[in-house]
Amino acid sequence: MRSPTTHTRWQGPDLLILRNDQEVDRLPAHDIRRVILVCRHGGQSPGDLSYAVIETTDHHVLLPADSGIAGRVHFERQAFWDQRPCIYWVDDAAVELPRRLRPGLRLFARAAPPYTRLAHEELAPLLEQWPLEGPQTWEQRKWERIMRSRHIGSPRSGLRPPPP
């Protein structure tokens, strides 16, 4: 038996969460307060995403990387994300989740939590301890990484990041 597949997609102003192509959750864009991208290896590429936490007014929604959420945040609706400085980054080794969502030591333990909706009160105290970087879009993060690695960006270099 095939395990359920979770995907995301935009429909109008709403981010949909689908399981086997059936809608299981809907997040109105105006309710999104913060997106936290939990990454391995410092989040050098969208492929480093372990999972995302989308914070709304009342809930936190955890989405696995294979849901396509990286594309929805990094590459779709860029004007929307540019206008809302709400994307944060954190290394997966520095985060703690509620016990029931932590990866186990079992032979086939999952590496990241599955799609889960949590009450704000359940995750908020843990999030306060996470060493978040941002707010910063993927493009801003990429330019910062380039400038740090090459020590460029001085007035004489001529290379400037795109405007925010």
N, C-alpha and C positions, 0 to 999 in steps of 0.2 A: 504494500500500500504506500502510495506517495504521500509525503508530508505536505501540509498546506504551504502554499507559497504566498508571501506577503509582498505587495507592491504599493507604490504611491503614484499619484498623478494629480495634476491640477485640473479642476473642473470649475470654470469661472473663477471666482475669488476664493474657492475652497480647496484645501489640500485633502485629497481622499486617501484613505488607507483601505486597500482591497486584499482579501484573502481568497485565493482561487477565483479571482475576477469578480467577487461579490463584495460590495461595500460593507465594511465593518466599523468604520469611523470616518468622521468628517471634521476637519479643523478649519473654521473660517479664518482667512488670512488676518483679518483685523483682530482676532483673539490671540495671535501668536505674539508672545512677549519676548521670548528668547529662544534661540536655537544653539545647542551646545553640541559640537562635533567632537566625539571621543575617538581619538586616533592613536594608532601605533606609529612608531618610528618618527615621532615629531610632526606627523601630518604633512609630509612633503608632497603628497599627491592625493587626489580624491580616492585612490585605491587603498590608502592607509586608514580609511574610516573603519572603525570597529562597529559603532552604532551612533545614533543621534538621539538627543533628548530635546523634545520640543516642549517648551513651557508655555502654557496658556494661563489665563487668569485663575482657573480652578484646578487644573490637572497638569501632569507631566506625561508625555507620550514618548515611549522608547521605541525606536525603529531600527531594525538591523540594517547593516550596510547593504545587504542584497535586496532590500526593498526599493532601491533606486533613489533614496533620499539625498544622496550626495549630488546627483544630477539636478534634483529639484531645488537644492539650495545653491549649488555652485553655478549652474549653467542656465537654468530656466528662471524666468522672471527676474533678471538681473536688476532692472530698474527698481523693482519692488524692494529687493534686498539692499540696494545702494541707498535708498531713502530711509531705511530703517536699520540703524546700527544695532543689530541684535544678534549677530552671529559670533559665537565664542568658541574657543578651541581648548582642549585639554588632552594630555597624554593619558592613555588608558591605564598605565601603571600607577597613576596618581589618584584614581577615583575609587570610591567605595559605593556599592549599591546595597539595597536591602538584602538580607541573607537569602531570601528565596530567589533572588535574581542573579546571585553570584555564580560564576562558573564553578563546577564541582571538580572533585578529583577522580571521578569515575572514568572508566575507559572511554566512553563516548560523550564526555561532558561538552557542553556547548561553550564556545569561546566568547560569545556576546549574548546579551539577553534577547529574547524574541520580542515581537510587538507586544507592548504592555501599556495599559493606561493606569496611572497611579494618581491617587489623591495628592494634592499639593503638599499636604502635611506629612506624607510618607517620605517624600524625597527631598523636600526643601532643606531640612537640617543637614543632610549629607552634602547637598550641592554647595552649601555655604563653606564647606571645607575644601572643595575642589579648587586647585590653582588655575583659574581660568585665564586665558589670554584673549584680548579683544576689547571691544567689538572690532571685528575685522572681516571683510569679505575675502573670498578666495583670492581675488585679484590683488587686493591690498597686501595680503599675507605673502603672496608670491613675490611681489616687488620688494617687500621688506627683507625677505630671505635673500633675494638677488643682491640687494644693496649691502646686506651684512656679509655675505660670502665674498663679495668682490671689492668691498671697501670703496664703492663708488657713490656718486650722488653729490660730490662736492661741486661747487659752482663751475669748476673748470672741466668736469667730466662730460657735461652736456647730456647725460642720461638722467631722465627724471621719471618718476612713476606717474602713471596717469592720475588726473585729478580725482579726488574722492567722489 
